[in-house]
Amino acid sequence: MSSNQQFLQILYEAFNKRKIETIISFMRPDVKWANGVEGGFVYGRDAVRDYWTNQFKSIQPQLETLKFETDENNRNVVTVHQIIRDLQGNLLADTTVQQIFTIEDELISLYEIDETETIQEMIQKTKTANEQ
């Protein structure tokens, strides 16, 4: 496992334990972070902290790393199994996504999601399928 893979694996473990400050310490102060819930991006460590604090008030995402790759632009592409539950533990979404990290000077400068659906859209699709 490369040093970037180890770095990212620690990041995912911290995320699953909701250790927000540990995760924030892995980012550049001017990080650009994909907003997986609503789309778009949030900018800077404080905005990422607020994004996750608000997210964890309504959903419980769990991420399992499946594969680490490096693309042609030297970005770290991580394929993850993403399970999202509500606060009562009910399944809202279960999918596989690719998360893309640009790492500069051993800190994350950019996080992108190679997915066209937001978490809100995934949850709505699951609700619709369950209602049929």
N, C-alpha and C positions, 0 to 999 in steps of 0.2 A: 504494500500500500504506500503510495507516494505521500510526501509531507502535506500536500494540499488535501489529499483524500483523508488523512488522519485529522487534519484541521477541521474539515467539513463534517466528519463523523462525530467529532466532539460537539460541533455546533448542533447537529441533529439531536444528539443525546440531551443537550442542555434545553433545546426547544421542547422536547417531549416531557421534560421535568419542569417546564415553565420557568426556567432560570433566565429571565429576561436580561438582567444586568450582565450575565456571562456572555450572552449572545451579542449584546450591544458592544461589549469590549472587543469583539472580533471584527468590528466595522470601522471604516474611516469616518471621521466626524461629518463629512459631506456625502455620506453614502446615498445612493439612489436605490430605493427598495420597491419592488413590485407590490402593489396592493392586490393580493390574491382574492380578497373578498369582494371588492367593488370594481376593480380595474384601475388602471393608471399606476401612479407611483407616489410614494411618500419620500421626502427628502430630509436627510439628517438623522442623527441618532435619536434626538428627542421625538421626532415624528414617528420613527419606527417603534419606540417605546410606547407611545400613545396608541399607535395602531394595534399592537399586540395586547396591551392592557384592555382596550375596548373589545377586541376580538374574543379574548378569553372570558369575558363577561357573558357571552352568549353561545359560544361553541367550544368544543374540545377537539382540536385537530391532533392527530397522531401520525407521525411520518416514519416510514420504514425504508431505509436506503436499500435499493436493489442493485444499482450499477453506477460506477463512476467512470466517466470518460473525459477526454479533453478534445475540444473541437478545433477546427482549422484556425480559429482566432485565439487559441490558447486559453479559452474559457473552460471552466470546470462545469461539466454537465452531469447532473445527478438525477437518475431515474428513481423516483420514490413511489411507494404505495401510500396513498393518502386516505386516511379514514377520518371522517368528521362526524362527531356526535353532538347532540345537544347536551345541556347541563344535567339532564336526567339519564344520559347514557343511550338515548335512542339514536340509531343510525340515521344520518342525514345524507351522507355521500360516501362512496367507496370507489376510488379511481386511481389510476397510475398517471403521474405527470412527470415532466422533465423540468428541473429547476437549474438555472444557469447562473454561475457565479463568476464575476471578474474579480481577481485578487491582485492587489497592488501593494507592495511593501508589506506583505504578510497580513493585510487587512482587506476585508470585502469592500470594494468600491461600488459595485453594481450587482444587483440581484434581479433576475428576470425569470419569468415563467413561460415555458414553451407550451402554452395552453390557451385556447381561445375562450373557454368558459371560465367565468369567475366562480368562486365558491358559492355565491348567492344563486347563480344560474344552475350549478350542479345540484344544490339542495332543492331548488324548485323542480328540476327534472325528476329527482328521486320522489318528491311528494306527489307529483302528477302520476308517475308510474305506479305508485302504491295505491292511489285512489282508483285506478282503473281495474 
